[in-house]
Amino acid sequence: MSMSFEQYMLDVIQPMRDQLTNLGISELRTPEDVEQAFAAAEGTTLVVVNSVCGCAAGMARPGVALALKNEVLPTNLYTVFAGQDKEATAKAREYFAPYPPSSPSIALMKEGKVIFMIERYQIEDRSAEQIAASLAGAFNEYCQ
């Protein structure tokens, strides 16, 4: 029995999704999901733009996991998957202006506006622990 390319990709990508959803982060898979979640969000909102790249696997997702052990956390936790849920990612990025599209990336928002952003270039050469420390610092500053 042969596996289709689409099924293969789903099987490969699902663990990358699970790394975040297993932490209690809700996936936003459609533009409507993004609009509804962001419109209803009170307090602070963390949005992780997930990706298949090595820096997402080695630094971004593990950094988010470590940061979520912080005592102070955002009210809402969401993720979109760049390259997979393209329309949802594009819709989320509309809220990230003036930051350019970047994946992976991590945005902290309040009242629909980005108050802290970690872009890909700030992920590539940093460890998961360094990313977690940056996020925890932002949580402590903005999520009290």
Stockholm file with secondary structure:
# STOCKHOLM 1.0

chainA/1-144         MSMSFEQYMLDVIQPMRDQLTNLGISELRTPEDVEQAFAAAEGTTLVVVNSVCGCAAGMARPGVALALKNEVLPTNLYTVFAGQDKEATAKAREYFAPYPPSSPSIALMKEGKVIFMIERYQIEDRSAEQIAASLAGAFNEYCQ
#=GR chainA/1-144 SS CCCCHHHHHHHHHHHHHHHHHTTTCEECCSHHHHHHHHHHCCSEEEEEEECSSHHIIIIIHHHHHHHTTSSSCCSEEEEEETTTSHHHHHHHHHTTTTSCCCSSEEEEEETTEEEEEECTHHHHTSCHHHHHHHHHHHHHHHCC
#=GC SS_cons         CCCCHHHHHHHHHHHHHHHHHTTTCEECCSHHHHHHHHHHCCSEEEEEEECSSHHIIIIIHHHHHHHTTSSSCCSEEEEEETTTSHHHHHHHHHTTTTSCCCSSEEEEEETTEEEEEECTHHHHTSCHHHHHHHHHHHHHHHCC
//
